[in-house]
């Protein structure tokens, strides 16, 4: 466990009940379809402070908005 992960007890009970991480990429060649396939079996491990995590992709004209993928978190 990293030093930052040990701070969770002081974070909980504060102004936020949950902690989200959003990773944005503006890579034009990375599509929602390809990222979904690559991340299908991916999980974040060893991050007890994170409750939910998302990969936010660039605007896709075919979709009409900026798609995102929720990443799985293993405890």
MIVOKE-996783 format. One record per atom (N, C-alpha, C): residue in one letter; residue number from 1; atom name; z, x, y. Coordinates in Angstrom, 1 decimal, padded with zeros to 4 digits, always signed. Layout:
["a" NUM "CA" [Z X Y]] ...
This chain:
["x" 1 "N" [+000.0 +000.9 -001.2]] ["x" 1 "CA" [+000.0 +000.0 +000.0]] ["x" 1 "C" [+000.0 +000.9 +001.2]] ["x" 2 "N" [-000.9 +000.6 +002.2]] ["x" 2 "CA" [-000.9 +001.4 +003.4]] ["x" 2 "C" [+000.2 +001.0 +004.3]] ["x" 3 "N" [+000.4 +001.9 +005.3]] ["x" 3 "CA" [+001.5 +001.7 +006.3]] ["x" 3 "C" [+001.3 +000.4 +007.1]] ["x" 4 "N" [+000.1 +000.0 +007.4]] ["x" 4 "CA" [-000.2 -001.2 +008.1]] ["x" 4 "C" [+000.1 -002.5 +007.3]] ["x" 5 "N" [-000.2 -002.4 +006.0]] ["x" 5 "CA" [+000.1 -003.5 +005.1]] ["x" 5 "C" [+001.6 -003.8 +005.0]] ["x" 6 "N" [+002.4 -002.8 +005.1]] ["x" 6 "CA" [+003.9 -003.0 +005.1]] ["x" 6 "C" [+004.4 -003.8 +006.2]] ["x" 7 "N" [+003.6 -004.0 +007.3]] ["x" 7 "CA" [+004.1 -004.8 +008.5]] ["x" 7 "C" [+004.0 -006.3 +008.3]] ["x" 8 "N" [+003.4 -006.8 +007.3]] ["x" 8 "CA" [+003.2 -008.2 +007.1]] ["x" 8 "C" [+004.4 -009.1 +007.4]] ["x" 9 "N" [+005.6 -008.7 +006.9]] ["x" 9 "CA" [+006.7 -009.6 +007.2]] ["x" 9 "C" [+007.0 -009.8 +008.6]] ["x" 10 "N" [+006.7 -008.8 +009.5]] ["x" 10 "CA" [+006.9 -009.0 +010.9]] ["x" 10 "C" [+005.8 -009.8 +011.5]] ["x" 11 "N" [+004.6 -009.8 +010.9]] ["x" 11 "CA" [+003.5 -010.6 +011.4]] ["x" 11 "C" [+003.7 -012.1 +011.1]] ["x" 12 "N" [+004.1 -012.4 +009.8]] ["x" 12 "CA" [+004.3 -013.8 +009.4]] ["x" 12 "C" [+005.5 -014.4 +010.2]] ["x" 13 "N" [+005.4 -015.6 +010.6]] ["x" 13 "CA" [+006.4 -016.2 +011.4]] ["x" 13 "C" [+006.2 -016.0 +012.9]] ["x" 14 "N" [+005.2 -015.2 +013.2]] ["x" 14 "CA" [+004.8 -015.0 +014.6]] ["x" 14 "C" [+003.9 -016.1 +015.1]] ["x" 15 "N" [+003.0 -015.7 +016.0]] ["x" 15 "CA" [+002.2 -016.8 +016.6]] ["x" 15 "C" [+001.1 -017.3 +015.6]] ["x" 16 "N" [+000.8 -016.6 +014.5]] ["x" 16 "CA" [-000.2 -017.1 +013.6]] ["x" 16 "C" [+000.3 -017.2 +012.2]] ["x" 17 "N" [-000.2 -018.2 +011.5]] ["x" 17 "CA" [+000.3 -018.4 +010.1]] ["x" 17 "C" [-000.7 -017.7 +009.1]] ["x" 18 "N" [-001.9 -017.5 +009.5]] ["x" 18 "CA" [-002.9 -016.8 +008.7]] ["x" 18 "C" [-003.7 -015.8 +009.5]] ["x" 19 "N" [-004.2 -014.8 +008.8]] ["x" 19 "CA" [-005.0 -013.8 +009.4]] ["x" 19 "C" [-006.4 -013.7 +008.7]] ["x" 20 "N" [-007.4 -013.8 +009.6]] ["x" 20 "CA" [-008.8 -013.8 +009.2]] ["x" 20 "C" [-009.5 -012.5 +009.7]] ["x" 21 "N" [-010.5 -012.0 +008.9]] ["x" 21 "CA" [-011.3 -010.9 +009.3]] ["x" 21 "C" [-012.7 -011.3 +009.3]] ["x" 22 "N" [-013.4 -011.1 +010.4]] ["x" 22 "CA" [-014.8 -011.4 +010.5]] ["x" 22 "C" [-015.6 -010.1 +010.7]] ["x" 23 "N" [-016.5 -009.8 +009.8]] ["x" 23 "CA" [-017.3 -008.6 +010.0]] ["x" 23 "C" [-018.7 -009.1 +010.4]] ["x" 24 "N" [-019.2 -008.7 +011.5]] ["x" 24 "CA" [-020.5 -009.1 +012.0]] ["x" 24 "C" [-021.5 -008.0 +011.8]] ["x" 25 "N" [-022.7 -008.4 +011.3]] ["x" 25 "CA" [-023.8 -007.4 +011.2]] ["x" 25 "C" [-025.0 -008.0 +011.9]] ["x" 26 "N" [-025.7 -007.2 +012.6]] ["x" 26 "CA" [-026.9 -007.6 +013.3]] ["x" 26 "C" [-028.1 -006.9 +012.7]] ["x" 27 "N" [-028.0 -006.6 +011.4]] ["x" 27 "CA" [-029.1 -005.9 +010.7]] ["x" 27 "C" [-030.2 -006.9 +010.5]] ["x" 28 "N" [-031.4 -006.8 +011.1]] ["x" 28 "CA" [-032.5 -007.8 +011.0]] ["x" 28 "C" [-033.0 -007.9 +009.6]] ["x" 29 "N" [-032.9 -006.9 +008.7]] ["x" 29 "CA" [-033.5 -007.0 +007.4]] ["x" 29 "C" [-032.5 -007.6 +006.4]] ["x" 30 "N" [-031.3 -007.8 +006.8]] ["x" 30 "CA" [-030.2 -008.4 +005.9]] ["x" 30 "C" [-030.2 -009.9 +006.1]] ["x" 31 "N" [-030.7 -010.6 +005.1]] ["x" 31 "CA" [-030.8 -012.0 +005.1]] ["x" 31 "C" [-029.6 -012.6 +004.4]] ["x" 32 "N" [-029.4 -013.9 +004.7]] ["x" 32 "CA" [-028.3 -014.6 +004.1]] ["x" 32 "C" [-028.5 -014.6 +002.5]] ["x" 33 "N" [-029.7 -014.9 +002.1]] ["x" 33 "CA" [-030.1 -014.9 +000.7]] ["x" 33 "C" [-029.8 -013.6 +000.0]] ["x" 34 "N" [-030.2 -012.5 +000.6]] ["x" 34 "CA" [-030.0 -011.2 -000.1]] ["x" 34 "C" [-028.5 -010.8 +000.0]] ["x" 35 "N" [-027.8 -011.0 +001.1]] ["x" 35 "CA" [-026.4 -010.7 +001.2]] ["x" 35 "C" [-025.6 -011.5 +000.2]] ["x" 36 "N" [-026.0 -012.8 +000.0]] ["x" 36 "CA" [-025.3 -013.7 -001.0]] ["x" 36 "C" [-025.4 -013.1 -002.4]] ["x" 37 "N" [-026.6 -012.7 -002.7]] ["x" 37 "CA" [-026.8 -012.1 -004.1]] ["x" 37 "C" [-026.0 -010.8 -004.2]] ["x" 38 "N" [-026.0 -009.9 -003.2]] ["x" 38 "CA" [-025.3 -008.7 -003.4]] ["x" 38 "C" [-023.8 -008.8 -003.4]] ["x" 39 "N" [-023.3 -009.8 -002.7]] ["x" 39 "CA" [-021.8 -010.0 -002.6]] ["x" 39 "C" [-021.3 -011.0 -003.6]] ["x" 40 "N" [-022.1 -011.5 -004.5]] ["x" 40 "CA" [-021.7 -012.5 -005.4]] ["x" 40 "C" [-020.5 -012.1 -006.2]] ["x" 41 "N" [-020.4 -010.9 -006.7]] ["x" 41 "CA" [-019.3 -010.4 -007.5]] ["x" 41 "C" [-018.3 -009.5 -006.7]] ["x" 42 "N" [-018.5 -009.4 -005.4]] ["x" 42 "CA" [-017.7 -008.6 -004.6]] ["x" 42 "C" [-016.3 -009.2 -004.2]] ["x" 43 "N" [-015.3 -008.5 -004.2]] ["x" 43 "CA" [-014.0 -009.0 -003.8]] ["x" 43 "C" [-013.2 -007.9 -003.0]] ["x" 44 "N" [-012.5 -008.3 -002.0]] ["x" 44 "CA" [-011.7 -007.3 -001.3]] ["x" 44 "C" [-010.4 -007.2 -002.0]] ["x" 45 "N" [-009.9 -006.0 -002.3]] ["x" 45 "CA" [-008.7 -005.8 -003.0]] ["x" 45 "C" [-007.7 -004.9 -002.2]] ["x" 46 "N" [-006.5 -005.1 -002.4]] ["x" 46 "CA" [-005.5 -004.2 -001.7]] ["x" 46 "C" [-005.3 -004.5 -000.2]] ["x" 47 "N" [-005.5 -005.7 +000.2]] ["x" 47 "CA" [-005.3 -006.1 +001.6]] ["x" 47 "C" [-004.5 -007.3 +001.7]] ["x" 48 "N" [-003.2 -007.2 +001.5]] ["x" 48 "CA" [-002.3 -008.4 +001.5]] ["x" 48 "C" [-002.2 -009.0 +002.9]] ["x" 49 "N" [-002.5 -008.4 +003.9]] ["x" 49 "CA" [-002.4 -009.0 +005.3]] ["x" 49 "C" [-003.6 -009.9 +005.6]] ["x" 50 "N" [-004.6 -009.9 +004.8]] ["x" 50 "CA" [-005.8 -010.7 +005.1]] ["x" 50 "C" [-005.7 -012.0 +004.2]] ["x" 51 "N" [-005.8 -013.1 +004.9]] ["x" 51 "CA" [-005.9 -014.4 +004.2]] ["x" 51 "C" [-007.3 -014.8 +003.9]] ["x" 52 "N" [-008.2 -014.6 +004.8]] ["x" 52 "CA" [-009.6 -015.0 +004.6]] ["x" 52 "C" [-010.5 -013.9 +005.3]] ["x" 53 "N" [-011.7 -013.7 +004.7]] ["x" 53 "CA" [-012.6 -012.7 +005.3]] ["x" 53 "C" [-014.0 -013.3 +005.2]] ["x" 54 "N" [-014.8 -013.0 +006.2]] ["x" 54 "CA" [-016.1 -013.5 +006.4]] ["x" 54 "C" [-017.1 -012.4 +006.8]] ["x" 55 "N" [-018.3 -012.4 +006.3]] ["x" 55 "CA" [-019.4 -011.6 +006.8]] ["x" 55 "C" [-020.3 -012.5 +007.6]] ["x" 56 "N" [-020.4 -012.2 +008.9]] ["x" 56 "CA" [-021.3 -013.0 +009.8]] ["x" 56 "C" [-022.6 -012.3 +010.0]] ["x" 57 "N" [-023.7 -013.0 +009.7]] ["x" 57 "CA" [-025.0 -012.4 +009.8]] ["x" 57 "C" [-025.7 -012.8 +011.1]] ["x" 58 "N" [-026.8 -012.1 +011.4]] ["x" 58 "CA" [-027.6 -012.4 +012.6]] ["x" 58 "C" [-028.2 -013.8 +012.5]] ["x" 59 "N" [-028.6 -014.3 +013.7]] ["x" 59 "CA" [-029.3 -015.5 +013.8]] ["x" 59 "C" [-030.5 -015.5 +012.9]] ["x" 60 "N" [-030.7 -016.6 +012.1]] ["x" 60 "CA" [-031.8 -016.7 +011.2]] ["x" 60 "C" [-032.6 -017.9 +011.6]] ["x" 61 "N" [-033.8 -017.7 +012.2]] ["x" 61 "CA" [-034.7 -018.8 +012.6]] ["x" 61 "C" [-034.9 -019.9 +011.5]] ["x" 62 "N" [-035.1 -019.4 +010.3]] ["x" 62 "CA" [-035.3 -020.4 +009.2]] ["x" 62 "C" [-034.1 -021.3 +009.0]] ["x" 63 "N" [-032.9 -020.8 +009.2]] ["x" 63 "CA" [-031.7 -021.6 +009.0]] ["x" 63 "C" [-031.3 -022.3 +010.3]] ["x" 64 "N" [-031.6 -021.7 +011.4]] ["x" 64 "CA" [-031.3 -022.3 +012.7]] ["x" 64 "C" [-029.9 -022.0 +013.3]] ["x" 65 "N" [-029.2 -021.1 +012.7]] ["x" 65 "CA" [-027.9 -020.7 +013.2]] ["x" 65 "C" [-027.5 -019.3 +012.6]] ["x" 66 "N" [-026.4 -018.8 +012.9]] ["x" 66 "CA" [-025.9 -017.5 +012.3]] ["x" 66 "C" [-025.1 -017.9 +011.1]] ["x" 67 "N" [-025.7 -017.6 +009.9]] ["x" 67 "CA" [-025.0 -017.9 +008.7]] ["x" 67 "C" [-023.8 -016.9 +008.4]] ["x" 68 "N" [-022.9 -017.4 +007.6]] ["x" 68 "CA" [-021.8 -016.5 +007.2]] ["x" 68 "C" [-021.5 -016.7 +005.7]] ["x" 69 "N" [-020.9 -015.7 +005.1]] ["x" 69 "CA" [-020.5 -015.7 +003.7]] ["x" 69 "C" [-019.0 -015.4 +003.7]] ["x" 70 "N" [-018.2 -016.3 +003.0]] ["x" 70 "CA" [-016.8 -016.0 +002.9]] ["x" 70 "C" [-016.6 -015.1 +001.7]] ["x" 71 "N" [-015.9 -014.0 +001.9]] ["x" 71 "CA" [-015.7 -013.0 +000.9]] ["x" 71 "C" [-014.4 -013.3 +000.1]] ["x" 72 "N" [-014.5 -013.1 -001.2]] ["x" 72 "CA" [-013.3 -013.3 -002.0]] ["x" 72 "C" [-012.3 -012.2 -001.8]] ["x" 73 "N" [-011.0 -012.6 -001.8]] ["x" 73 "CA" [-009.9 -011.6 -001.7]] ["x" 73 "C" [-009.1 -011.7 -002.9]] ["x" 74 "N" [-008.9 -010.6 -003.6]] ["x" 74 "CA" [-008.1 -010.5 -004.7]] ["x" 74 "C" [-006.7 -009.9 -004.3]] ["x" 75 "N" [-005.7 -010.6 -004.8]] ["x" 75 "CA" [-004.3 -010.2 -004.4]] ["x" 75 "C" [-003.9 -008.9 -005.1]] 
